[in-house]
């Protein structure tokens, strides 16, 4: 793997003092947010080679993920000179943490988080349940 963008953590760059934590009990590091990757394999004596986009990250925690994750959406992409990584995390207490990382030509443009509390109002009418965000 040949990285096309520098490493980062959920809510900042990979600099001293930045935290790996993005939620209680959960941590994340994205060591290779975008790369050119080459894989060479030998299967039953036949050599195979592949090349394309690569990515590497690591999640860890001090409690089971089943107790810390209610929803998790994540993605990464590269388009031309841009590298993008994002996630949306909703915990069991309906606390949301979203993260975005954008690099242009291998230089970070942004690496930040946002945290909010979401409250939902769900009503059952017969066989249907409808939910909507409660207004503050």
Residue frames as qw, qx, qy, qz and C-alpha x, y, z in Angstrom:
[[0.000, 0.889, 0.457, 0.000, 0.00, 0.00, 0.00],
 [0.387, 0.118, 0.011, 0.914, 1.24, 3.46, -0.90],
 [0.056, -0.692, -0.564, 0.447, -0.70, 6.05, 1.09],
 [0.238, 0.528, 0.357, 0.733, -2.21, 9.04, -0.73],
 [0.316, -0.760, -0.074, -0.562, -3.38, 10.81, 2.45],
 [0.140, 0.388, -0.712, 0.568, -1.97, 11.14, 5.98],
 [0.382, -0.326, -0.845, 0.185, -3.26, 9.19, 8.97],
 [0.272, -0.425, 0.090, -0.859, -5.89, 10.70, 11.26],
 [0.012, -0.199, -0.880, 0.431, -8.04, 9.95, 14.30],
 [0.065, 0.636, 0.765, 0.074, -11.82, 10.32, 14.53],
 [0.065, -0.939, -0.326, 0.089, -11.94, 13.93, 15.67],
 [0.122, -0.913, 0.275, 0.276, -8.61, 15.34, 14.55],
 [0.602, 0.642, -0.475, 0.011, -5.33, 14.84, 12.80],
 [0.922, -0.150, -0.256, 0.249, -2.66, 12.41, 13.86],
 [0.215, 0.671, -0.336, 0.625, -0.88, 14.91, 16.12],
 [0.348, -0.047, -0.746, 0.566, 0.25, 14.66, 19.75],
 [0.185, 0.123, 0.458, -0.861, -2.66, 15.20, 22.11],
 [0.599, 0.031, -0.358, -0.716, -5.38, 14.13, 19.68],
 [0.568, -0.142, 0.702, -0.405, -7.61, 11.46, 21.17],
 [0.114, 0.025, -0.924, -0.365, -8.47, 8.12, 19.61],
 [0.124, 0.410, 0.825, -0.370, -11.81, 8.15, 21.48],
 [0.163, -0.193, -0.391, -0.885, -14.96, 9.26, 19.72],
 [0.677, -0.438, -0.263, -0.529, -17.55, 7.81, 22.11],
 [0.563, -0.535, 0.540, -0.323, -17.53, 6.27, 25.58],
 [0.787, -0.168, 0.594, -0.006, -15.65, 2.96, 25.37],
 [0.792, 0.489, 0.316, 0.181, -14.89, 3.30, 21.62],
 [0.226, -0.715, 0.364, 0.553, -11.70, 4.34, 19.82],
 [0.770, 0.560, 0.285, 0.107, -10.67, 4.55, 16.16],
 [0.236, -0.657, 0.418, 0.581, -7.54, 5.27, 14.16],
 [0.764, 0.617, 0.182, -0.045, -7.34, 5.54, 10.39],
 [0.559, -0.518, 0.409, 0.501, -3.71, 4.85, 9.53],
 [0.204, -0.070, 0.650, 0.729, -4.21, 4.70, 5.76],
 [0.418, 0.507, 0.403, -0.637, -7.30, 6.65, 4.67],
 [0.717, 0.661, 0.032, -0.219, -6.55, 6.27, 0.96],
 [0.382, -0.547, 0.654, 0.356, -3.85, 4.44, -0.94],
 [0.687, 0.441, -0.478, -0.325, -2.81, 2.73, -4.10],
 [0.685, -0.344, 0.619, -0.172, -2.67, -0.96, -3.22],
 [0.589, 0.414, -0.641, -0.265, -1.10, -3.91, -5.00],
 [0.779, -0.273, 0.501, -0.261, -1.71, -7.54, -4.02],
 [0.460, 0.446, -0.738, -0.214, 0.34, -10.47, -5.30],
 [0.787, -0.202, 0.456, -0.362, -0.97, -13.99, -4.62],
 [0.288, 0.297, -0.873, -0.259, -0.01, -17.50, -5.57],
 [0.744, -0.021, 0.397, -0.537, -2.94, -19.93, -5.55],
 [0.906, 0.126, 0.405, 0.000, -2.27, -23.57, -6.46],
 [0.638, -0.104, 0.439, 0.624, 0.90, -22.48, -8.27],
 [0.306, 0.677, 0.432, 0.512, -0.82, -19.73, -10.25],
 [0.280, -0.214, -0.196, 0.915, 0.34, -16.14, -9.72],
 [0.026, 0.800, 0.542, 0.255, -2.36, -13.48, -9.47],
 [0.291, -0.115, -0.171, 0.934, -1.91, -9.72, -9.13],
 [0.029, -0.823, -0.545, -0.157, -4.46, -7.04, -8.35],
 [0.293, -0.061, -0.170, 0.939, -4.12, -3.29, -7.95],
 [0.163, -0.713, -0.501, -0.463, -6.54, -0.56, -6.99],
 [0.240, -0.699, 0.181, -0.649, -7.60, 1.55, -4.02],
 [0.596, -0.125, -0.716, 0.341, -6.60, 0.55, -0.51],
 [0.393, -0.679, 0.060, -0.617, -7.63, 1.51, 3.03],
 [0.604, -0.116, -0.715, 0.332, -6.75, 0.53, 6.60],
 [0.323, -0.613, 0.188, -0.696, -8.25, 1.49, 9.96],
 [0.405, -0.062, -0.850, 0.332, -8.61, 0.02, 13.44],
 [0.525, -0.570, -0.083, -0.627, -11.50, 0.09, 15.93],
 [0.489, -0.050, -0.786, 0.374, -11.20, -0.98, 19.55],
 [0.437, -0.631, -0.057, -0.638, -12.97, -0.50, 22.84],
 [0.013, -0.291, 0.791, -0.538, -13.03, -1.23, 26.53],
 [0.579, 0.162, 0.606, -0.521, -16.54, -2.72, 26.38],
 [0.460, 0.250, 0.811, 0.261, -18.31, -4.97, 23.89],
 [0.028, -0.005, -0.395, -0.918, -19.36, -3.23, 20.69],
 [0.249, -0.485, -0.779, -0.308, -22.88, -4.60, 21.09],
 [0.324, -0.695, -0.504, 0.397, -23.23, -2.35, 24.17],
 [0.237, -0.520, 0.066, 0.818, -21.79, 0.72, 22.46],
 [0.054, 0.111, -0.569, -0.813, -23.22, 0.65, 18.94],
 [0.526, 0.451, 0.563, -0.450, -26.83, 1.07, 17.94],
 [0.692, 0.695, 0.193, 0.040, -26.11, 2.24, 14.38],
 [0.423, -0.561, 0.417, 0.576, -22.86, 2.71, 12.48],
 [0.679, 0.705, 0.195, 0.063, -22.55, 4.06, 8.95],
 [0.438, -0.626, 0.405, 0.502, -19.10, 4.40, 7.46],
 [0.766, 0.584, 0.229, 0.142, -17.55, 5.01, 4.08],
 [0.343, -0.613, 0.345, 0.623, -14.50, 6.15, 2.20],
 [0.674, 0.666, 0.301, 0.103, -13.86, 7.30, -1.32],
 [0.345, -0.451, 0.296, 0.768, -11.30, 8.89, -3.55],
 [0.500, 0.773, 0.385, 0.055, -12.27, 11.13, -6.41],
 [0.443, 0.804, -0.105, 0.383, -9.46, 12.65, -8.42],
 [0.355, 0.450, -0.493, 0.655, -7.24, 14.52, -6.00],
 [0.487, -0.474, 0.255, -0.688, -9.63, 14.16, -3.03],
 [0.410, -0.045, -0.894, 0.172, -9.71, 11.48, -0.30],
 [0.505, -0.411, 0.051, -0.757, -12.83, 11.27, 1.89],
 [0.371, -0.132, -0.891, 0.224, -13.59, 9.20, 5.02],
 [0.406, -0.363, 0.096, -0.833, -16.73, 9.59, 7.11],
 [0.310, -0.230, -0.917, 0.103, -18.80, 7.87, 9.76],
 [0.488, -0.434, -0.017, -0.757, -22.02, 8.30, 11.69],
 [0.349, -0.037, -0.883, 0.312, -22.32, 6.57, 15.08],
 [0.556, -0.480, -0.067, -0.675, -25.51, 6.32, 17.16],
 [0.130, 0.185, -0.890, 0.396, -25.12, 4.79, 20.60],
 [0.277, -0.416, -0.866, -0.001, -27.78, 3.07, 22.72],
 [0.130, -0.589, -0.460, 0.651, -28.52, 6.38, 24.51],
 [0.404, 0.801, 0.412, 0.162, -29.23, 8.07, 21.13],
 [0.216, -0.817, 0.237, 0.479, -26.04, 10.14, 21.21],
 [0.775, 0.596, 0.135, 0.162, -24.72, 10.77, 17.71],
 [0.354, -0.665, 0.383, 0.534, -21.09, 11.27, 16.75],
 [0.755, 0.627, 0.170, 0.094, -20.31, 12.05, 13.14],
 [0.486, -0.572, 0.379, 0.541, -16.82, 12.37, 11.71],
 [0.683, 0.722, 0.102, 0.048, -15.49, 13.66, 8.42],
 [0.510, -0.514, 0.412, 0.553, -11.97, 13.66, 6.99],
 [0.646, 0.744, 0.166, 0.044, -11.12, 15.26, 3.67],
 [0.496, -0.494, 0.376, 0.607, -7.68, 15.52, 2.08],
 [0.585, 0.802, 0.052, -0.112, -6.81, 17.30, -1.15],
 [0.587, 0.669, -0.407, 0.207, -3.64, 16.31, -3.00],
 [0.743, -0.024, -0.550, 0.381, -2.51, 14.39, 0.11],
 [0.124, 0.183, -0.408, 0.886, -2.95, 17.36, 2.47],
 [0.108, -0.521, -0.803, 0.269, -5.70, 17.37, 5.13],
 [0.100, -0.478, -0.256, -0.834, -8.47, 19.92, 4.59],
 [0.556, -0.455, 0.200, -0.667, -10.57, 18.87, 7.59],
 [0.522, -0.076, -0.840, 0.127, -10.67, 16.15, 10.24],
 [0.236, -0.219, 0.382, -0.866, -13.40, 16.80, 12.79],
 [0.171, -0.351, -0.919, 0.064, -16.32, 15.39, 14.77],
 [0.371, -0.321, -0.008, -0.871, -19.71, 16.65, 15.76],
 [0.169, -0.192, -0.926, 0.279, -21.71, 15.26, 18.69],
 [0.427, -0.235, -0.079, -0.870, -25.45, 15.72, 19.21],
 [0.266, 0.126, 0.871, -0.394, -28.25, 14.12, 21.22],
 [0.351, -0.091, -0.592, -0.720, -31.16, 12.87, 19.11],
 [0.362, 0.140, 0.725, -0.569, -34.61, 12.35, 20.58],
 [0.221, -0.094, -0.767, -0.595, -37.22, 10.40, 18.67],
 [0.532, 0.098, 0.426, -0.726, -40.99, 10.32, 19.11],
 [0.185, 0.025, -0.908, -0.375, -42.52, 7.02, 17.95],
 [0.585, 0.086, 0.356, -0.724, -46.24, 6.35, 17.78],
 [0.137, 0.059, 0.968, 0.201, -47.98, 3.11, 16.93],
 [0.572, 0.252, 0.067, -0.778, -51.14, 3.24, 14.83],
 [0.938, 0.202, 0.016, -0.281, -52.42, -0.27, 14.25],
 [0.943, 0.017, 0.146, 0.299, -49.68, -2.19, 12.46],
 [0.511, 0.662, -0.060, 0.546, -47.58, 0.90, 11.66],
 [0.544, -0.650, -0.146, 0.510, -44.99, 2.65, 13.76],
 [0.407, 0.784, 0.071, 0.463, -44.03, 6.15, 12.69],
 [0.616, -0.504, -0.136, 0.590, -41.08, 8.00, 14.14],
 [0.321, 0.814, 0.083, 0.477, -39.96, 11.57, 13.84],
 [0.462, 0.095, -0.387, 0.792, -37.45, 13.83, 15.51],
 [0.272, -0.810, -0.473, 0.214, -38.83, 15.79, 18.44],
 [0.267, 0.725, -0.008, 0.635, -38.30, 19.50, 18.10],
 [0.448, -0.177, -0.501, 0.719, -36.53, 21.23, 20.98]]
